[in-house]
Amino acid sequence: MLSGIRGLRLEVTDVRAKFKYDDHKPVEHRAAVADRLTERGQGLDVPTARQQLRRLDRVGPWQP
């Protein structure tokens, strides 16, 4: 057991993020998200939007 409170300082050198697109959302909703990412156009927004649109073409509309 430690005999006191210890601290730790970390320097963030890299960030890796993942997007989760809910497959149970209507195609219109997922397409709108891709459109907004394209409009925003920051960082990997545009490639991510393109990937989502390709995925929508491949998967097709969600059927309940």
VOROFI-576782 format. One record per residue: x, y negated, z of N, C-alpha, C in turn; residue number from 1. Coordinates in steps of 0.001 Angstrom, whole numbers, plus 500000, padded with zeros to 6 digits. Atoms other than C-alpha are relative to their C-alpha. Layout:
% VOROFI-576782
@n_px X; n_py Y; n_pz Z; ca_px X; ca_py Y; ca_pz Z; c_px X; c_py Y; c_pz Z; i NUM $
...
% end
This chain:
% VOROFI-576782
@n_px 500855; n_py 501179; n_pz 500000; ca_px 500000; ca_py 500000; ca_pz 500000; c_px 500896; c_py 498763; c_pz 500000; i 1 $
@n_px 499236; n_py 501242; n_pz 500045; ca_px 501275; ca_py 496530; ca_pz 499168; c_px 499705; c_py 499162; c_pz 501235; i 2 $
@n_px 500170; n_py 500779; n_pz 498784; ca_px 501806; ca_py 494188; ca_pz 502076; c_px 499569; c_py 498560; c_pz 499726; i 3 $
@n_px 500470; n_py 501347; n_pz 500295; ca_px 500297; ca_py 491155; ca_pz 500376; c_px 499365; c_py 499942; c_pz 498624; i 4 $
@n_px 500605; n_py 500197; n_pz 501313; ca_px 498635; ca_py 489730; ca_pz 497308; c_px 501117; c_py 499769; c_pz 498998; i 5 $
@n_px 498990; n_py 500122; n_pz 501056; ca_px 500700; ca_py 490095; ca_pz 494173; c_px 499360; c_py 499350; c_pz 498781; i 6 $
@n_px 500494; n_py 500656; n_pz 501214; ca_px 500354; ca_py 488058; ca_pz 491000; c_px 500771; c_py 500483; c_pz 498785; i 7 $
@n_px 499393; n_py 499575; n_pz 501255; ca_px 501144; ca_py 488769; ca_pz 487407; c_px 499623; c_py 498970; c_pz 498936; i 8 $
@n_px 500270; n_py 500967; n_pz 501064; ca_px 501464; ca_py 486307; ca_pz 484528; c_px 500361; c_py 500672; c_pz 498679; i 9 $
@n_px 499793; n_py 499379; n_pz 501304; ca_px 501059; ca_py 487623; ca_pz 480990; c_px 499916; c_py 498949; c_pz 498906; i 10 $
@n_px 500052; n_py 500879; n_pz 501158; ca_px 501730; ca_py 485863; ca_pz 477724; c_px 499323; c_py 500763; c_pz 498868; i 11 $
@n_px 500706; n_py 499370; n_pz 501111; ca_px 499270; ca_py 486704; ca_pz 474941; c_px 500774; c_py 499710; c_pz 498724; i 12 $
@n_px 499227; n_py 500172; n_pz 501227; ca_px 501246; ca_py 487295; ca_pz 471768; c_px 499244; c_py 500437; c_pz 498757; i 13 $
@n_px 500743; n_py 499503; n_pz 501150; ca_px 498646; ca_py 488957; ca_pz 469544; c_px 498574; c_py 500328; c_pz 500439; i 14 $
@n_px 501393; n_py 499657; n_pz 499724; ca_px 494885; ca_py 489436; ca_pz 469364; c_px 499477; c_py 500823; c_pz 498835; i 15 $
@n_px 500636; n_py 499174; n_pz 501021; ca_px 493136; ca_py 492212; ca_pz 467484; c_px 498527; c_py 500113; c_pz 500344; i 16 $
@n_px 501439; n_py 499988; n_pz 499747; ca_px 489402; ca_py 491975; ca_pz 467134; c_px 499301; c_py 500921; c_pz 499011; i 17 $
@n_px 500824; n_py 499166; n_pz 500865; ca_px 486758; ca_py 494253; ca_pz 465712; c_px 498597; c_py 499408; c_pz 499976; i 18 $
@n_px 501379; n_py 500432; n_pz 500127; ca_px 483357; ca_py 493319; ca_pz 464410; c_px 499129; c_py 501232; c_pz 500012; i 19 $
@n_px 500960; n_py 498897; n_pz 500009; ca_px 480445; ca_py 495572; ca_pz 465135; c_px 498726; c_py 499484; c_pz 499365; i 20 $
@n_px 501243; n_py 500347; n_pz 500671; ca_px 477593; ca_py 495275; ca_pz 462707; c_px 498988; c_py 501060; c_pz 500369; i 21 $
@n_px 501036; n_py 499078; n_pz 499580; ca_px 474445; ca_py 496842; ca_pz 464028; c_px 499290; c_py 500546; c_pz 498776; i 22 $
@n_px 500623; n_py 499369; n_pz 501158; ca_px 473245; ca_py 499316; ca_pz 461422; c_px 498484; c_py 500022; c_pz 500106; i 23 $
@n_px 501439; n_py 499954; n_pz 499818; ca_px 469751; ca_py 499051; ca_pz 462864; c_px 499345; c_py 498635; c_pz 499817; i 24 $
@n_px 500559; n_py 501311; n_pz 500308; ca_px 469277; ca_py 495440; ca_pz 461806; c_px 499567; c_py 500001; c_pz 498536; i 25 $
@n_px 500434; n_py 500073; n_pz 501402; ca_px 467393; ca_py 494586; ca_pz 458609; c_px 501122; c_py 499487; c_pz 499102; i 26 $
@n_px 498995; n_py 500424; n_pz 500966; ca_px 469478; ca_py 494051; ca_pz 455491; c_px 500065; c_py 498477; c_pz 499925; i 27 $
@n_px 500027; n_py 501458; n_pz 500087; ca_px 468371; ca_py 490413; ca_pz 455410; c_px 500811; c_py 499363; c_pz 501132; i 28 $
@n_px 499251; n_py 500523; n_pz 498856; ca_px 469822; ca_py 489818; ca_pz 458873; c_px 501502; c_py 500186; c_pz 499787; i 29 $
@n_px 498573; n_py 499735; n_pz 500208; ca_px 473150; ca_py 491472; ca_pz 458035; c_px 500559; c_py 499156; c_pz 498864; i 30 $
@n_px 499560; n_py 500849; n_pz 501111; ca_px 473358; ca_py 489560; ca_pz 454742; c_px 500138; c_py 498554; c_pz 500467; i 31 $
@n_px 499917; n_py 501371; n_pz 499479; ca_px 472664; ca_py 486291; ca_pz 456587; c_px 501261; c_py 499804; c_pz 500840; i 32 $
@n_px 498762; n_py 500083; n_pz 499211; ca_px 475528; ca_py 487015; ca_pz 458992; c_px 501200; c_py 499874; c_pz 499063; i 33 $
@n_px 498904; n_py 500074; n_pz 500973; ca_px 477845; ca_py 487624; ca_pz 456038; c_px 500028; c_py 498622; c_pz 499332; i 34 $
@n_px 500060; n_py 501335; n_pz 500607; ca_px 476650; ca_py 484355; ca_pz 454439; c_px 500565; c_py 498937; c_pz 500942; i 35 $
@n_px 499491; n_py 500983; n_pz 499032; ca_px 477373; ca_py 482400; ca_pz 457628; c_px 501508; c_py 500124; c_pz 500190; i 36 $
@n_px 498551; n_py 499813; n_pz 499909; ca_px 480836; ca_py 483933; ca_pz 457884; c_px 500686; c_py 499356; c_pz 498800; i 37 $
@n_px 499427; n_py 500594; n_pz 501208; ca_px 481518; ca_py 482869; ca_pz 454286; c_px 499978; c_py 498477; c_pz 500087; i 38 $
@n_px 500099; n_py 501460; n_pz 499845; ca_px 480291; ca_py 479328; ca_pz 455012; c_px 501029; c_py 499467; c_pz 500981; i 39 $
@n_px 499055; n_py 500459; n_pz 498981; ca_px 482461; ca_py 479062; ca_pz 458126; c_px 501422; c_py 500060; c_pz 499471; i 40 $
@n_px 498733; n_py 499883; n_pz 500707; ca_px 485506; ca_py 480344; ca_pz 456251; c_px 501259; c_py 499879; c_pz 500829; i 41 $
@n_px 498805; n_py 500077; n_pz 499155; ca_px 487936; ca_py 480539; ca_pz 459181; c_px 500660; c_py 501369; c_pz 500096; i 42 $
@n_px 499269; n_py 498751; n_pz 499777; ca_px 490642; ca_py 483175; ca_pz 459526; c_px 499582; c_py 501095; c_pz 499040; i 43 $
@n_px 500402; n_py 498848; n_pz 500806; ca_px 489326; ca_py 486511; ca_pz 458297; c_px 498499; c_py 500030; c_pz 499730; i 44 $
@n_px 501447; n_py 500042; n_pz 500200; ca_px 485701; ca_py 485364; ca_pz 457978; c_px 499592; c_py 500474; c_pz 498608; i 45 $
@n_px 500413; n_py 499692; n_pz 501370; ca_px 485522; ca_py 485595; ca_pz 454174; c_px 500273; c_py 501466; c_pz 499649; i 46 $
@n_px 499797; n_py 498575; n_pz 500289; ca_px 487194; ca_py 489021; ca_pz 453800; c_px 499056; c_py 500907; c_pz 500797; i 47 $
@n_px 500918; n_py 499209; n_pz 499180; ca_px 485024; ca_py 490327; ca_pz 456646; c_px 498602; c_py 499974; c_pz 499403; i 48 $
@n_px 501316; n_py 500123; n_pz 500627; ca_px 481870; ca_py 489011; ca_pz 454969; c_px 499933; c_py 500843; c_pz 498734; i 49 $
@n_px 499977; n_py 499194; n_pz 501234; ca_px 482878; ca_py 490630; ca_pz 451672; c_px 499929; c_py 501487; c_pz 500318; i 50 $
@n_px 500025; n_py 498596; n_pz 499600; ca_px 483511; ca_py 493927; ca_pz 453413; c_px 498595; c_py 500406; c_pz 500448; i 51 $
@n_px 501349; n_py 499699; n_pz 499538; ca_px 480094; ca_py 493762; ca_pz 455068; c_px 499036; c_py 500112; c_pz 498825; i 52 $
@n_px 500882; n_py 499942; n_pz 501166; ca_px 478368; ca_py 493039; ca_pz 451748; c_px 500244; c_py 501266; c_pz 499189; i 53 $
@n_px 499711; n_py 498727; n_pz 500694; ca_px 480169; ca_py 495984; ca_pz 450108; c_px 499389; c_py 501163; c_pz 500761; i 54 $
@n_px 500568; n_py 498939; n_pz 499158; ca_px 479060; ca_py 498142; ca_pz 453023; c_px 498477; c_py 500053; c_pz 499836; i 55 $
@n_px 501446; n_py 500033; n_pz 500207; ca_px 475454; ca_py 497007; ca_pz 452590; c_px 499622; c_py 500643; c_pz 498667; i 56 $
@n_px 500255; n_py 499397; n_pz 501307; ca_px 475617; ca_py 497993; ca_pz 448903; c_px 500120; c_py 501518; c_pz 500074; i 57 $
@n_px 499754; n_py 498553; n_pz 499889; ca_px 476954; ca_py 501434; ca_pz 449849; c_px 498962; c_py 500690; c_pz 500868; i 58 $
@n_px 500891; n_py 499360; n_pz 499024; ca_px 474689; ca_py 502157; ca_pz 452824; c_px 498531; c_py 499805; c_pz 499628; i 59 $
@n_px 501382; n_py 500302; n_pz 500351; ca_px 471506; ca_py 500477; ca_pz 451624; c_px 499207; c_py 499558; c_pz 501222; i 60 $
@n_px 500825; n_py 500506; n_pz 498904; ca_px 468607; ca_py 499282; ca_pz 453752; c_px 499757; c_py 501045; c_pz 501083; i 61 $
@n_px 500282; n_py 499128; n_pz 498854; ca_px 467921; ca_py 500684; ca_pz 457168; c_px 498547; c_py 500452; c_pz 499964; i 62 $
@n_px 501353; n_py 499449; n_pz 499971; ca_px 464907; ca_py 502945; ca_pz 457399; c_px 499700; c_py 500463; c_pz 501418; i 63 $
@n_px 500324; n_py 499589; n_pz 498614; ca_px 463230; ca_py 503268; ca_pz 460854; c_px 499495; c_py 501435; c_pz 500057; i 64 $
% end
